[in-house]
Amino acid sequence: MTLGRRRTVLALAMCVGVAAIATPLAQRSYRQSYSGNVRYDGKFVFIRLSYPWYGGRGAPWAHDWPRGETHFLKIFSELTSVQMHVTESSIMSLSDPELFKFPVAYMAEPGFWGMGDEEVNILRNYLLKGGFLIMDDFRGRDWGNVDLQFSRMFPQGQWVDLDANHPIFHSFFEINSLDIIPQAYDAGRPIFRAMFQDNDPSKRMLAIAAYNTDISEFWEWSDTGYAPIDVSNEAYKIGINLFMYGITH
C-alpha cells in the first residue's frame, strides 16, 4: 500500500458518512426486497441479501445498513477504478430473479439465516453459475447455522480456513497478517473460512465467511470515533479485498 493511498484512506475514513447521518429513521425499513433497487446497467452494485425474520425489532440481515454500505462505497470508489453505483445499493431476497445479474452478494448475521427448499436451489445455482457470497458479522455458535445452510446446498462441501497467503488477501491491498483484522467481538481472533467448487482450493471460491468479527460495524461508525482510524482502515482494506476478489474471480 503506497503512502499516498494510506493517507487517502485515513482522510476518507474521517469524513465519510455525513449524508448518511441525516437519513431519517422512518426511511430505514426492513423490507426483504424493494422496488427502489438499482437497475442493472453493468456497473457494480452493493447487494445485501435479506432473509425472513420474525423476531420483532431489527432484522439481523440489516445490521449496519444503510450507513455501512454508504461509507464503504465511498471509500471503494475513491480508491479503485471499479465502475460502480456510489450513492445507491440494493436489498434482495433469494427469490429475486435480478440477483443473478450481480456477481457478488453480502450477508450480515448469517447465524439467523434460514432458507426454504426453493431458496436452497436458487442460491446453489447462483454460486455455481459464478456468484460469490460474502458473509460477515457472526460468532460463536452462529457457525453451526452457516454450516447447516451450506450443507443443504452442498452436502459434501468442506470449509477451509484461509491464511494470509491466499490471493484474496492480496487482491488490492497487501494484507500479510490476519492479526491486524479488527475484532468486533470478544470471541478470539477473526477467522476467514472459504468453500471452493468441488472442494478444490485451486478452483473458484464460492463463498467466504468473515467469522468472529463484524467488518461492516467499523464501516458504519468510521466517522464517529467508534474505533481508532487505523482500525477502521483495516476494516475498509479487508472489505475492498473481499469485493475485488469476488468481482475479478
C-alpha positions as CSV (number, residue, x, y, z in Angstrom):
1,M,0.0,0.0,0.0
2,T,1.6,3.3,-1.0
3,L,1.9,6.3,1.4
4,G,-0.5,8.3,-0.8
5,R,-3.1,5.6,-0.8
6,R,-2.8,5.2,3.0
7,R,-3.3,8.9,3.5
8,T,-6.4,8.8,1.3
9,V,-7.9,6.0,3.3
10,L,-7.2,8.0,6.5
11,A,-8.8,11.1,5.2
12,L,-11.8,9.4,3.8
13,A,-12.4,7.4,6.9
14,M,-12.6,10.6,8.9
15,C,-15.1,12.3,6.6
16,V,-17.4,9.7,5.0
17,G,-20.9,9.3,6.1
18,V,-22.1,12.9,6.7
19,A,-25.1,12.4,4.4
20,A,-25.9,9.0,6.0
21,I,-26.1,10.5,9.5
22,A,-29.0,12.6,8.3
23,T,-31.0,9.7,7.0
24,P,-34.4,9.7,8.8
25,L,-35.1,6.6,10.8
26,A,-38.5,6.4,9.3
27,Q,-36.8,5.6,5.9
28,R,-34.9,2.7,7.3
29,S,-37.3,-0.1,6.8
30,Y,-36.5,-3.8,6.9
31,R,-38.2,-4.9,3.7
32,Q,-36.8,-8.1,2.1
33,S,-36.6,-6.7,-1.4
34,Y,-37.9,-3.5,-2.7
35,S,-38.8,-1.6,-5.9
36,G,-36.1,1.0,-5.3
37,N,-33.3,-1.4,-6.0
38,V,-30.6,-0.3,-8.5
39,R,-31.4,-1.3,-12.1
40,Y,-28.7,-3.4,-13.7
41,D,-26.5,-1.4,-16.1
42,G,-23.2,-3.3,-15.9
43,K,-21.8,-1.3,-13.0
44,F,-21.0,-2.8,-9.6
45,V,-23.9,-2.6,-7.1
46,F,-23.6,-3.5,-3.4
47,I,-26.2,-6.3,-3.0
48,R,-27.3,-7.0,0.6
49,L,-29.2,-10.3,0.9
50,S,-32.2,-10.4,3.1
51,Y,-33.9,-13.4,4.7
52,P,-37.2,-13.8,6.7
53,W,-37.1,-12.6,10.2
54,Y,-39.9,-12.9,12.7
55,G,-38.1,-11.9,15.8
56,G,-39.5,-8.4,16.0
57,R,-37.2,-5.4,16.4
58,G,-34.4,-5.1,14.0
59,A,-33.9,-7.7,11.2
60,P,-30.4,-9.2,11.7
61,W,-29.7,-9.1,7.9
62,A,-30.0,-5.3,8.1
63,H,-27.3,-4.9,10.7
64,D,-25.1,-1.8,9.8
65,W,-27.5,-0.8,7.0
66,P,-27.5,1.7,5.4
67,R,-24.6,3.5,6.8
68,G,-22.2,0.6,6.4
69,E,-22.5,0.4,2.6
70,T,-22.8,4.2,2.3
71,H,-19.4,4.6,3.8
72,F,-17.9,1.6,2.2
73,L,-18.9,2.5,-1.3
74,K,-17.4,6.0,-1.0
75,I,-14.1,4.5,0.1
76,F,-14.3,1.8,-2.6
77,S,-15.0,4.2,-5.4
78,E,-12.2,6.6,-4.3
79,L,-9.5,4.0,-4.1
80,T,-10.3,1.8,-7.1
81,S,-11.2,2.1,-10.7
82,V,-14.3,-0.1,-10.4
83,Q,-17.3,1.4,-12.2
84,M,-20.0,1.4,-9.5
85,H,-23.1,3.0,-8.1
86,V,-21.7,5.0,-5.2
87,T,-24.8,6.5,-3.7
88,E,-27.2,3.6,-4.2
89,S,-27.3,0.0,-3.1
90,S,-29.8,-2.8,-3.2
91,I,-31.6,-5.3,-0.9
92,M,-32.5,-8.6,-2.4
93,S,-34.2,-11.8,-1.2
94,L,-33.0,-15.0,-2.7
95,S,-36.3,-15.2,-4.7
96,D,-35.5,-12.0,-6.6
97,P,-34.7,-13.0,-10.2
98,E,-32.5,-9.9,-10.5
99,L,-29.9,-11.4,-8.2
100,F,-28.3,-13.5,-11.0
101,K,-27.3,-10.2,-12.8
102,F,-24.9,-9.3,-9.9
103,P,-21.7,-11.3,-9.3
104,V,-21.2,-10.5,-5.6
105,A,-23.7,-10.6,-2.7
106,Y,-23.2,-9.7,1.0
107,M,-25.0,-11.2,4.0
108,A,-24.9,-9.9,7.6
109,E,-25.7,-12.0,10.7
110,P,-25.9,-15.4,8.9
111,G,-26.3,-17.1,12.3
112,F,-30.0,-16.2,12.0
113,W,-30.4,-17.1,8.3
114,G,-32.7,-19.7,7.0
115,M,-33.9,-20.9,3.6
116,G,-36.8,-22.8,2.1
117,D,-36.1,-25.6,-0.3
118,E,-36.6,-23.3,-3.3
119,E,-34.2,-20.8,-1.9
120,V,-31.6,-23.6,-1.4
121,N,-31.8,-24.4,-5.1
122,I,-31.6,-20.7,-6.1
123,L,-28.5,-19.9,-4.0
124,R,-26.8,-23.1,-5.1
125,N,-27.4,-22.2,-8.7
126,Y,-26.2,-18.6,-8.1
127,L,-22.9,-19.8,-6.6
128,L,-22.3,-22.5,-9.2
129,K,-23.0,-20.1,-12.1
130,G,-20.4,-17.6,-10.9
131,G,-21.9,-15.8,-7.9
132,F,-19.8,-15.1,-4.9
133,L,-21.2,-14.7,-1.3
134,I,-19.5,-12.7,1.5
135,M,-20.8,-13.4,5.0
136,D,-20.0,-11.1,7.9
137,D,-20.9,-10.3,11.4
138,F,-21.3,-13.5,13.3
139,R,-19.5,-15.5,16.0
140,G,-19.6,-18.5,18.4
141,R,-22.5,-20.9,17.9
142,D,-23.7,-18.9,14.8
143,W,-21.2,-21.0,12.8
144,G,-23.4,-24.1,13.3
145,N,-26.2,-22.5,11.3
146,V,-24.0,-21.3,8.5
147,D,-22.6,-24.9,8.2
148,L,-26.1,-26.3,8.2
149,Q,-27.4,-24.0,5.5
150,F,-24.5,-24.7,3.2
151,S,-24.8,-28.5,3.8
152,R,-28.3,-28.2,2.3
153,M,-26.8,-26.8,-0.9
154,F,-23.5,-28.8,-0.9
155,P,-23.9,-31.9,1.2
156,Q,-20.2,-32.8,0.6
157,G,-19.0,-29.3,0.9
158,Q,-16.0,-28.6,3.1
159,W,-14.9,-25.3,4.6
160,V,-11.2,-24.3,4.5
161,D,-9.6,-21.9,7.0
162,L,-7.6,-19.4,5.0
163,D,-4.3,-17.8,6.0
164,A,-2.7,-14.6,4.8
165,N,-1.1,-16.2,1.8
166,H,-4.3,-16.7,0.0
167,P,-4.7,-14.4,-3.0
168,I,-7.9,-12.9,-1.7
169,F,-5.8,-11.0,0.9
170,H,-3.7,-9.6,-1.9
171,S,-6.4,-8.7,-4.5
172,F,-6.0,-5.0,-3.9
173,F,-4.2,-4.2,-0.6
174,E,-1.4,-6.4,0.6
175,I,-2.6,-7.9,3.8
176,N,0.2,-10.0,5.1
177,S,-1.1,-10.9,8.5
178,L,-4.7,-11.6,9.6
179,D,-3.7,-10.5,13.1
180,I,-4.4,-6.9,12.0
181,I,-8.0,-7.6,11.1
182,P,-10.2,-5.7,13.6
183,Q,-12.1,-7.7,16.2
184,A,-15.7,-6.5,16.9
185,Y,-16.4,-9.2,19.5
186,D,-14.6,-10.6,22.5
187,A,-14.5,-14.0,20.8
188,G,-11.0,-14.7,19.8
189,R,-9.3,-13.8,16.6
190,P,-11.2,-13.3,13.3
191,I,-11.3,-16.4,11.1
192,F,-11.8,-16.4,7.3
193,R,-13.3,-19.7,6.0
194,A,-14.0,-20.4,2.4
195,M,-15.8,-23.0,0.4
196,F,-14.5,-23.9,-3.1
197,Q,-16.1,-25.5,-6.1
198,D,-15.7,-29.3,-5.9
199,N,-13.8,-28.7,-2.6
200,D,-10.7,-27.9,-4.6
201,P,-8.9,-24.8,-3.4
202,S,-7.4,-24.4,-6.9
203,K,-10.8,-23.9,-8.3
204,R,-13.2,-20.9,-7.8
205,M,-14.1,-19.8,-4.4
206,L,-17.9,-19.9,-3.9
207,A,-18.2,-18.1,-0.6
208,I,-16.2,-16.6,2.2
209,A,-17.2,-16.2,5.8
210,A,-15.6,-13.5,8.0
211,Y,-16.3,-15.3,11.2
212,N,-15.7,-14.0,14.7
213,T,-15.8,-10.4,13.6
214,D,-18.1,-7.7,12.2
215,I,-16.2,-5.8,9.5
216,S,-19.2,-3.6,8.5
217,E,-19.6,-2.4,12.1
218,F,-16.3,-0.5,11.5
219,W,-17.6,0.9,8.2
220,E,-20.8,2.1,9.8
221,W,-19.2,4.1,12.6
222,S,-16.0,5.1,10.9
223,D,-17.0,8.8,11.0
224,T,-17.8,8.8,14.7
225,G,-14.6,7.9,16.6
226,Y,-16.1,4.5,17.5
227,A,-12.7,2.9,16.7
228,P,-9.2,4.3,16.1
229,I,-8.7,5.4,12.5
230,D,-6.1,2.7,11.9
231,V,-8.5,0.1,13.0
232,S,-11.3,1.4,10.7
233,N,-8.8,1.5,7.9
234,E,-8.0,-2.2,8.2
235,A,-11.8,-2.9,8.0
236,Y,-12.0,-1.0,4.8
237,K,-8.9,-2.7,3.4
238,I,-10.2,-6.2,4.1
239,G,-13.7,-5.3,2.7
240,I,-12.2,-3.9,-0.5
241,N,-10.1,-7.0,-0.9
242,L,-13.1,-9.4,-0.5
243,F,-15.2,-7.5,-3.0
244,M,-12.4,-7.0,-5.5
245,Y,-11.7,-10.7,-5.4
246,G,-15.3,-11.5,-5.9
247,I,-15.6,-9.1,-8.9
248,T,-12.4,-10.4,-10.6
249,H,-12.9,-14.1,-10.0
